[in-house]
Amino acid sequence: MVLQVAAQTVRADEREVGRALLAERISYFFDRSDRTYGSPRITLDLWEEGWQASQNTVADIMAGLGLQGRKPPRRRRSLTRPGKRKTARDLVLRRFDAIAPNILWWGDMTEFDTDEGKLYLASVHDAFSRRALGYAMGERPDTTLVSAALQMAIATRGGQEDGVIFHTDRVSEYNSEAFRQLCGRWGVVQSMGRVGSALDNAAAESFHSVLKVEYVHRHRFATRAEARLKIATWIADF
């Protein structure tokens, strides 16, 4: 019994030390961002360093430290309605990690305001590197847009995508016949989250949230061309 209590005490001490070290890194990334990063972006930075910390843990530690990043505006409704075709199963089940490249990719769409009107972005990311492999921007959130983003990702990985799982929201663009044929042609296996469930595609939506909070909402774009150039530069540097 004494040994069991001692072992429990040691484990508790180790957890406390680990949490303290994690808090130091969180504070570092927060200060480096000029006190703008929220838990989504800091979690990504921690993953890059090899930390195995969830966004909830990071948010809890930040709250305890009194650190609060810039908040994004209220989330808008989904850009598109779900299609009526039979959709792909959810093969990810919110496990947005991978032990090697080209095992799991995720994708999503979002929109930005410019003085000329809306600009839409579709992006594709690797779950292992957490980096954007492909993206496309256009005036309409359509199948052409999401197809262009996926084709860029395929080109980036040089044909090593056969068998990769591509996880997205369950919206009509990703469920269109043309997009399904594109995936089939390259051996990409589709996976889709539930309609209206942000958590089912949280990784991709977290990236877009960071993009908006850190950059887009701090700038005004006179034209779509200006927005394209500056957003593309931000993505390349991310």
BAFI-139198 format. One record per residue (C-alpha): residue number from 0; residue in one letter; x, y, z. Coordinates in steps of 0.25 Angstrom, whole numbers. Layout:
REM BAFI-139198
NUM:A:X:Y:Z
...
END
This chain:
REM BAFI-139198
0:M:0:0:0
1:V:11:10:4
2:L:18:7:-10
3:Q:5:9:-17
4:V:3:22:-11
5:A:17:26:-13
6:A:16:23:-28
7:Q:3:31:-29
8:T:10:42:-23
9:V:21:41:-33
10:R:12:41:-45
11:A:4:53:-39
12:D:17:61:-38
13:E:21:57:-52
14:R:8:62:-57
15:E:10:75:-50
16:V:24:77:-55
17:G:19:74:-69
18:R:7:83:-68
19:A:17:94:-63
20:L:26:92:-75
21:L:15:92:-84
22:A:10:105:-78
23:E:24:111:-81
24:R:23:108:-95
25:I:9:113:-97
26:S:13:126:-90
27:Y:25:127:-100
28:F:16:125:-113
29:F:6:135:-107
30:D:16:146:-105
31:R:23:143:-118
32:S:9:145:-125
33:D:8:159:-119
34:R:-2:153:-110
35:T:-12:150:-121
36:Y:-11:135:-122
37:G:-23:127:-117
38:S:-23:112:-113
39:P:-25:107:-127
40:R:-12:113:-133
41:I:-4:110:-120
42:T:-8:96:-120
43:L:-3:95:-135
44:D:11:101:-130
45:L:12:91:-119
46:W:9:79:-128
47:E:20:84:-137
48:E:29:83:-125
49:G:25:69:-122
50:W:16:72:-110
51:Q:3:63:-109
52:A:-7:73:-104
53:S:-21:75:-107
54:Q:-27:88:-111
55:N:-36:87:-98
56:T:-24:85:-89
57:V:-17:97:-96
58:A:-29:106:-94
59:D:-30:102:-79
60:I:-16:105:-77
61:M:-18:119:-84
62:A:-30:122:-75
63:G:-22:119:-63
64:L:-11:128:-67
65:G:-21:139:-71
66:L:-16:138:-86
67:Q:-27:141:-96
68:G:-25:143:-111
69:R:-33:151:-121
70:K:-46:144:-123
71:P:-52:141:-136
72:P:-66:147:-140
73:R:-78:138:-138
74:R:-78:126:-147
75:R:-86:128:-160
76:R:-96:117:-165
77:S:-90:107:-174
78:L:-87:112:-188
79:T:-94:101:-195
80:R:-105:91:-192
81:P:-102:77:-192
82:G:-105:69:-204
83:K:-115:58:-206
84:R:-106:48:-211
85:K:-101:36:-202
86:T:-89:42:-194
87:A:-76:35:-190
88:R:-75:30:-176
89:D:-67:37:-165
90:L:-54:29:-165
91:V:-47:39:-155
92:L:-57:40:-144
93:R:-49:53:-139
94:R:-36:46:-138
95:F:-28:57:-146
96:D:-14:51:-145
97:A:-5:42:-153
98:I:8:35:-151
99:A:13:38:-165
100:P:10:47:-177
101:N:-1:44:-187
102:I:-9:35:-178
103:L:-19:46:-174
104:W:-22:59:-181
105:W:-34:69:-177
106:G:-40:80:-185
107:D:-50:91:-183
108:M:-56:104:-189
109:T:-57:118:-184
110:E:-61:132:-188
111:F:-55:146:-187
112:D:-60:159:-190
113:T:-54:169:-200
114:D:-59:182:-205
115:E:-62:175:-218
116:G:-70:164:-211
117:K:-68:150:-206
118:L:-55:142:-208
119:Y:-56:127:-205
120:L:-44:118:-200
121:A:-43:103:-201
122:S:-31:97:-194
123:V:-25:83:-192
124:H:-16:79:-181
125:D:-7:67:-177
126:A:-10:62:-163
127:F:4:58:-160
128:S:11:71:-164
129:R:-1:80:-161
130:R:3:89:-173
131:A:-6:93:-185
132:L:-3:84:-197
133:G:-12:91:-207
134:Y:-22:102:-207
135:A:-31:110:-217
136:M:-38:123:-217
137:G:-50:128:-225
138:E:-63:136:-226
139:R:-72:123:-224
140:P:-71:112:-214
141:D:-73:101:-224
142:T:-68:88:-228
143:T:-57:94:-237
144:L:-51:101:-225
145:V:-50:89:-216
146:S:-45:81:-228
147:A:-34:91:-231
148:A:-29:90:-216
149:L:-29:75:-216
150:Q:-21:75:-230
151:M:-11:85:-224
152:A:-9:75:-212
153:I:-7:63:-221
154:A:3:71:-229
155:T:10:75:-216
156:R:12:61:-212
157:G:16:56:-226
158:G:6:45:-227
159:Q:8:39:-214
160:E:-6:41:-210
161:D:-12:27:-214
162:G:-20:22:-202
163:V:-20:35:-194
164:I:-32:38:-186
165:F:-38:51:-189
166:H:-47:56:-178
167:T:-57:68:-181
168:D:-70:74:-177
169:R:-83:67:-183
170:V:-86:78:-193
171:S:-90:77:-207
172:E:-77:81:-213
173:Y:-69:70:-207
174:N:-80:60:-210
175:S:-82:64:-225
176:E:-81:53:-235
177:A:-69:61:-242
178:F:-61:62:-229
179:R:-64:47:-225
180:Q:-59:43:-239
181:L:-46:52:-237
182:C:-44:45:-223
183:G:-46:31:-230
184:R:-36:35:-241
185:W:-25:37:-231
186:G:-28:27:-221
187:V:-33:37:-211
188:V:-42:31:-200
189:Q:-53:41:-196
190:S:-58:42:-181
191:M:-68:52:-177
192:G:-73:57:-163
193:R:-87:60:-159
194:V:-95:72:-165
195:G:-94:84:-155
196:S:-84:77:-146
197:A:-72:87:-145
198:L:-64:76:-137
199:D:-65:66:-148
200:N:-56:75:-156
201:A:-49:83:-145
202:A:-35:82:-150
203:A:-38:89:-164
204:E:-47:99:-157
205:S:-37:102:-147
206:F:-27:106:-158
207:H:-37:115:-165
208:S:-40:121:-151
209:V:-26:125:-149
210:L:-24:131:-163
211:K:-36:140:-160
212:V:-32:144:-146
213:E:-18:146:-148
214:Y:-18:153:-162
215:V:-31:154:-170
216:H:-39:162:-159
217:R:-28:172:-157
218:H:-28:176:-172
219:R:-37:182:-182
220:F:-36:177:-196
221:A:-40:186:-208
222:T:-41:175:-218
223:R:-41:160:-219
224:A:-28:160:-226
225:E:-22:167:-214
226:A:-28:157:-204
227:R:-23:146:-212
228:L:-9:150:-213
229:K:-8:154:-198
230:I:-15:141:-193
231:A:-7:132:-202
232:T:6:139:-196
233:W:1:137:-181
234:I:-2:122:-184
235:A:12:120:-190
236:D:18:126:-178
237:F:9:118:-168
END
